[in-house]
Amino acid sequence: MNVITKWLILLALIFIAISFYSYGNSTGMFIFIILGFLFEAAFWLKLFNRKKKRSST
């Protein structure tokens, strides 16, 4: 994956998460807070994505 594409995806994920958090807090709808949590989790998992090493055997 291209480095620029990875960073654009990361920015989009964190922006969506913050948007859901703020909308959920302003309206009091708990589902948007949960959605914000899910998008934040996707952000952190994508940020620290580790590549598996292949064994040479």
Residue pairs with C-beta under 8 A, 6 or more apart in sequence:
6 46
9 46
10 43
10 46
10 47
13 39
13 40
13 42
13 43
13 46
14 39
14 40
14 43
16 39
17 36
17 37
17 39
17 40
17 43
18 36
19 36
20 32
20 33
20 35
20 36
20 39
21 32
21 33
21 36
21 40
23 29
23 32
24 30
24 31
24 32
24 33
24 34
24 35
24 36
25 33
